[in-house]
């Protein structure tokens, strides 16, 4: 990698890790509050670590098995890249490490945020936000750092053949397999975490609030610690792993597609491969700058707090738009303005999707107010209204991603419909552009559960109302950022999946070259075995047209997989919450001292039950996500796999937006009613809205986010198993 | 049409109409019961006719406008077939006529069924079922009769050019536009009817049962007549129009694809065109036979009643499998065994989809029992369980339709992947096979609302408990047939839409030939302007591969349209029901005599309100369904349109199954609890299940069935507007 621009990336990755370390140390030095606060904080941290230990134990088993399988398939049968076992383990390891650091930070930061809130709002915001930034910066730092190291290694170790163009395609598609490990770990973190958090939440509410009549966050509730742990597990570790995967996946896919697009010109090719890495590096540096801009004054209202956060995020985004143009120009990529257009298109798409999510789920706008209004008619009308709002809310995000994709394609292809490869490279670059500010957007996501947990800590420690008011203000801000964060995660997952699907074809191509296309008939052989063959030639060869029945049926199957996967995760929450309800009832029954407040409940057992429930329940959805592309590739071949991925992406993306926004809107409709509208707390409308919120919990925190993983994981599995699908298929 | 087999069709169509007339006369001759029963029956019939008058008035307006537009586009600008205005009007007219006859029969039959139930269960079943058969036979009779007449006309009038092969493609694609009128009328009947029926149902329940505490079907409830009218509007007229469209659409698409598949051999071509018409004719004759087999003895239990119905349906299906083989052999189609395999594949797919629907929605099986069980935890867990069940229930129908499509394709193509045209012809033949028994399956669908209304009539007329027991038995049977009927309607809509999408490409091809492909660049021109060009050449020409960004984005848009359309129809029910609630409250308030039972409520006003609400609310969904394919064809061209249709079909199909099955399962979970389980009526579980049922009402009776129309209508609009999309598109 002789391009100077490439070195922005390692510098940025290192800077991110250094700043994250500094923020972590600063946070540790803060006051932890009184003994009670420390005790509760310790409970949550130990619970979170107990969960992680259990998850990592299961992961270790699954990773060991899969690594052995990959080693066999690659080294034994020659069906996969021999690098796969190493890149696979590495992807999982670093994603898990980022999650571990994020959780360590978040759980420690909550107590210190609550402690700071006793005296100062700006200081509390600073601690919570910078601790969230640890997660954001670690994710981008480790992700980008890994990509840099793997590229350097692959470039150094892979044999230098005659045709450098093909060699770079080989390098990029090899490194692409790094995504498999990240994807697999994201599955555990996001799906398992999603089930954990809602099982704990629903279980705690059903027995605590409904049956026993004790308030939320009451320390007498045995499931309360599990509930607080769940916030971290879902919104810190789960969200982090999801976006770690999108981040790495989009950069790696862009590199692979760049290598393929300029395969005939090694000079332009290397620049096309370096461009996404350099843009990501620039984004990391500007995100760090943005993080430092987030600050506020004492007595700031909600608007001022939101303004402080927005200042950081918007500045980073605006500077990337400005600075990426000279960067691309200096790098000397082919068609720099076109590539820059793709970067901008991706960034703007992310902003539109985030805004649309906010519109549909915030109590400041009509849709959520409509649900609150309909709650006066009872639970049925509240639920029908929420489902209607969620379904309608899919329009803007899908139109935005569709428009962003087309604009990026047109820009990068120089408005030449024949330049399919260049255009698809542009789509991947748009995903990189959207995720370039991840360092700071993820910081505002991870900030949410810290503020939430700080509130819980203040409640359980019995701190005064002025402290609660400060933590409530921080928490409300977190709800807004969480909504936009979810939209951003979904939108970026969709764009990343698109890029991964496009690069799947490149992997198939290199696989055919690698294996000498022994099994292909004459005539076509020449076309597909030549590096100069265009992407269109490949699509022709595999008949990836929409009227190929294998493609049509596979698109249907993809749509079905998205629904079945969601159905399974929805039901998983129900079952796991049932176990939690039984445990809480058992503790109340066997020790009456718990409800009297004289003896402490067994928090750890509740955490363990939620953990085990989550692990057990994620097994079937995970198997479906992994086995669907393998089964389809064996039955319907390459064309079928692409159909499956496109069908799964389209239905999965729309379904994810629907589920997330319905859930978010119900949540905020309930909060709106609790703020005194439509009769306020304990009114008929409130009871109806609580039911809506409970239905929405698994929608927005389990099934919706899990679909992000499904659409990406299926693509990555297809990429990794490309060698198997090209050598064996029935149709 | 010189093939003898062709003449099966007119004979069968005439026979169907003759038998239907006989059944109608027989029904009229039956006893109408006492004065009170006649009075209530008259209210329902007048309400139904008032609804139909209003709907036809609006339709007249829309049809006049669209006919003028089509006349302008075709005769003025030459962008469409000049036949379109005539075929369009005719398709709408005959679909409406079938609906009118069905409603006249159903509303008269309910009183007579109730009257017969006073003395004899077998006689009541006979009246109800044969009156349902009037609808079934009129739909297939008018549908098939029209197709026969149009084919004869087109064959006679269209100029005989030199190339007879291309001429037959022209004939079949011209007749295909007949589907546009049927589709448009189905939109009004199914979407409008779906909104009407649930607005009345929910409105009647919310004020009557919940607020005023009067039982279901109580004559004091002003909305009770509207509710009874709604059953007819939704399940007779709506279902009939939906299946009229599928029936005609599948036959016409098969003819068009047959003409295209054997374009090089005029002898085989005419046989391929006649085959679907002959199979349909055979199916009509065997359906008539099946209808006569449905009879039972006095004191029959639920199992015996279901057995009586199944005997009729299964005999018809088995005989079609047996008799279609010699028919195809005698006709002399190319590859008769392959075509026969496609027929059988379609029939079996329909049976599997119907059974799967029954499994997921019947209280005899685990899924519905699970929901009833979860209702003990309250409304939230009941709703979550129903949504989980509905999502999981998508697996079997989609796998069945996927497998049926592939098998039909492989059989008809003779296992030659290159024979794309022959294979797609097989897929359309499978749809024809599935719908070949429509005469009797639709009879058992239309039977449901008759039995339901008979029960309502018995209740309102104050007949004895032994009469209610008989009508309840008939009603329960109707619920089972309604569930399988819904599955069948969805499955056949999916297969029909697939066939329509495939024939869209043929229409584009003939359009290019017709217009002399003036706007196409040189080089490609030769390929697409020649009749001998294969379907694959066309797909190539328009770049309908899955990595074309226009296709990818259009698939996403299609998925989004399905969700937005559902969201709009869900919300429509909520708003229309709100108007009904206000009206019922107003009547109770202004005339206290109504609740006291001394004065009669104003039933007609409630019917009028539901009618107007339905008309107003269907406007936006209808506009979206019609404008989406036009907009996409202008923006993204032919490839984009195919992407939109495939995306809409895949998401729409899966979403429809989810919505219908969730709704059906909630409904039956409630009935299971009302039968005395989980605490029975007025228990906590019962209250929760009532909320689940209310949420499910618009799912299963409005949004789910409306999606059938959406996926077919978008394809038909694309077909009709093909001339516009090939001559103008931006990308």
Interface residues (C-beta under 8 A of the other chain):
Chain A: X206 X210 X374 X377 X378 X379 X380 X381 X383 X384 X385 X387 X388 X389 X390 X391 X392 X394 X395 X398 X399 X401 X402 X405 X406 X409 X417 X420 X423 X424 X427 X498 X501 X502 X505 X535 X536 X539 X540 X543 X544 X545 X546 X547 X548 X549 X550 X551 X552 X553 X555 X556 X557 X558 X559 X560 X562 X563 X564 X566 X567 X568 X570 X571 X573 X574 X578 X642 X643 X646 X647 X649 X650 X651 X653 X654 X655 X658 X691 X694 X695 X698 X731
Chain B: X206 X210 X374 X377 X378 X379 X380 X381 X383 X384 X385 X387 X388 X389 X390 X391 X392 X393 X394 X395 X398 X399 X401 X402 X405 X406 X409 X417 X420 X423 X424 X427 X498 X501 X502 X505 X535 X536 X539 X540 X543 X544 X545 X546 X547 X548 X549 X550 X551 X552 X553 X555 X556 X557 X558 X559 X560 X562 X563 X564 X566 X567 X568 X570 X571 X573 X574 X578 X642 X643 X646 X647 X649 X650 X651 X653 X654 X655 X658 X691 X694 X695 X698 X731
